[in-house]
Amino acid sequence: MHFVIHCLDYKGGVQKRLANYEAHKAYLGTAPFKILISGPLLGEDNETMIGSMFLVEADDKAAVEAFNAADPFRKAGVWERIDIHPFLKRMDNR
C-alpha cells in the first residue's frame, strides 16, 4: 500500500533543517520499506525549504508512523506538523 507523509517545518527553521540534514538523509537509507519519492517542500519563493514530502510503499500505516517518529528531523523539532495518509495511485505517467 502507498502512503503520503506530508511534513511542515516550524517557521524560520531552515538552519535547524540544514544542521540535521546529513543525519536525516542517512536515516532514510535505513527505511524498512520502499521510499518511492521524497524531497523538500518549497515556499512561495521556490527556494526556501518549508517541509518534506514522501511517497512510500509499506505494509501498513503503523510501520510508516514508527519510522517517521524516529526520523532525525522529527527528533530535532524541525517539523511542526506531520500528516500521514494512505494514498491510492490511479495514474503514473513516468
Number of C-alpha atoms within 10 A of each C-alpha: 12 18 22 19 19 19 21 19 22 16 11 12 16 15 10 16 23 14 13 16 14 11 13 18 13 12 16 17 11 10 15 13 16 14 16 11 11 15 11 16 18 14 11 9 7 8 10 13 20 21 24 18 18 17 20 21 20 18 13 13 16 10 14 21 14 10 16 19 13 12 16 20 23 19 13 12 13 25 21 13 12 17 11 17 13 16 14 10 9 5 6 5 3 3
